[in-house]
Amino acid sequence: MPAGSDVPGLVSLPHTWRPFGARLAGVVFGGALLVVCAFAWFSFDPETRAKFTPFQRGTLVFLGLLAFAAWFALVRSRVVAEEDRLVVVNGYRRRELDWAEIVAVHLPPGAPWVTLDLSDGTTMAALGIQGSDGARARTAVSQLRALVNR
């Protein structure tokens, strides 16, 4: 545990924050879409199914894989606090930040996700903490702020 870990608000390291609502919505709506599409396909009579060309079937499979890739990128998003750094994974991009690089953590009301102010004057989104998670997101922001300020 880091020095000062007995301070209220600090979490034991390493600690990972992941979006909950977005992951749940992806599973529920993605699963529902898959069930509806499968039901529609199997409700066609064999003659109608035979009218689909291999190209059309390939297009449907490609669109399904594209939707899965987008969902997986969202599920993969996370913020990981480690002893010496903060790892931010947004979709398929990973960035490691030293604690000294992070100046502030922001989640204004109505914001979709956390924004990190960096020491070089830039900002960076952290999709692992989503504003739509409500109290869970506010708790995560206060925990992350406590780690940045320690």
Secondary structure as GFF3:
##gff-version 3
##sequence-region A 1 150
A	DSSP	beta_strand	15	17	.	.	.	ID=ss1
A	DSSP	alpha_helix	21	43	.	.	.	ID=ss2
A	DSSP	alpha_helix	46	50	.	.	.	ID=ss3
A	DSSP	alpha_helix	54	76	.	.	.	ID=ss4
A	DSSP	beta_strand	78	81	.	.	.	ID=ss5
A	DSSP	beta_strand	85	90	.	.	.	ID=ss6
A	DSSP	beta_strand	93	98	.	.	.	ID=ss7
A	DSSP	three_ten_helix	99	101	.	.	.	ID=ss8
A	DSSP	beta_strand	102	106	.	.	.	ID=ss9
A	DSSP	beta_strand	113	118	.	.	.	ID=ss10
A	DSSP	beta_strand	123	130	.	.	.	ID=ss11
A	DSSP	three_ten_helix	131	133	.	.	.	ID=ss12
A	DSSP	alpha_helix	135	149	.	.	.	ID=ss13
###
